[in-house]
């Protein structure tokens, strides 16, 4: 993670559309659409995300309905509820996480999602 504070979508915020950026992001509210980040994404326990996601890395504590592609790693924590395919070189699914879908770890990362060097 970078040394700057991540952007935050609060628990009472709903976003519909496409999110794209080069920063770390924490989602506590509702997001529907697509997410493309060259940073780290954290989906808080209170979050509900209905989106296809392409990121550097992701920690899921809340609910995600959609496919997730990560350059580095995907981590589903014990409170996570995920439906969709997971594609990353490293995938961690904690005991207690709810997951329905497929996992692919030998993957070609989309050209639009390239790992950015951390400052």
SVG drawing of the C-alpha trace seen along z (x, -y; Angstrom):
<svg xmlns="http://www.w3.org/2000/svg" viewBox="-26 -11 35 34">
<polyline fill="none" stroke="black" stroke-width="0.4" points="0.0,0.0 1.1,-3.5 2.1,-6.0 -0.8,-8.3 -4.2,-7.7 -6.6,-5.8 -9.7,-7.3 -12.9,-6.3 -16.4,-5.7 -18.3,-5.9 -21.0,-3.6 -23.9,-5.9 -22.6,-6.6 -23.9,-4.8 -22.1,-4.9 -23.4,-3.7 -21.0,-3.8 -17.4,-3.1 -14.6,-3.8 -11.1,-4.2 -8.0,-5.5 -4.4,-5.2 -4.9,-5.4 -5.8,-3.0 -9.6,-2.8 -11.7,-1.7 -15.4,-1.0 -17.7,-1.0 -20.9,-1.8 -22.6,-0.5 -20.9,-0.4 -22.5,0.9 -20.7,0.9 -17.0,1.5 -13.8,0.8 -10.4,0.4 -7.6,-0.6 -3.8,-0.5 -3.8,-0.6 -5.1,1.6 -8.9,2.0 -10.4,2.8 -14.1,3.9 -15.2,3.3 -17.6,5.6 -20.4,3.1 -19.9,2.8 -22.0,4.2 -20.2,4.2 -21.9,5.4 -19.1,4.9 -16.4,6.5 -13.1,5.5 -9.6,5.1 -7.0,4.0 -3.4,4.4 -4.6,6.2 -7.8,6.6 -8.9,7.5 -12.6,8.4 -14.4,8.3 -17.9,7.5 -20.0,8.6 -18.9,8.7 -21.0,9.9 -18.8,9.9 -15.5,11.1 -12.2,10.0 -8.9,9.8 -5.8,8.7 -2.2,8.2 -0.8,9.3 -3.3,11.0 -6.9,11.5 -7.7,12.1 -11.2,13.1 -11.4,12.6 -13.7,14.7 -16.6,12.2 -16.4,12.0 -19.4,13.1 -18.2,13.3 -20.0,14.6 -17.9,14.6 -14.6,15.7 -11.2,14.9 -8.1,14.4 -4.8,13.6 -1.3,15.2 -2.1,15.4 -5.6,16.1 -6.3,16.5 -9.7,17.6 -10.0,17.5 -11.9,20.1 -15.5,18.8 -15.5,16.8 -18.5,17.5 -17.4,18.0 -19.3,19.2 -17.4,19.2 -14.1,20.2 -10.5,19.5 -7.7,19.2 -4.2,18.6 -2.2,19.1 -3.4,15.9 -2.5,13.3 -3.2,9.9 -5.1,7.5 -2.8,4.9 -4.8,2.0 -4.0,3.3 -0.2,3.1 1.4,3.0 2.6,-0.4 5.8,-0.8 5.1,-2.0 6.7,-5.3"/>
</svg>
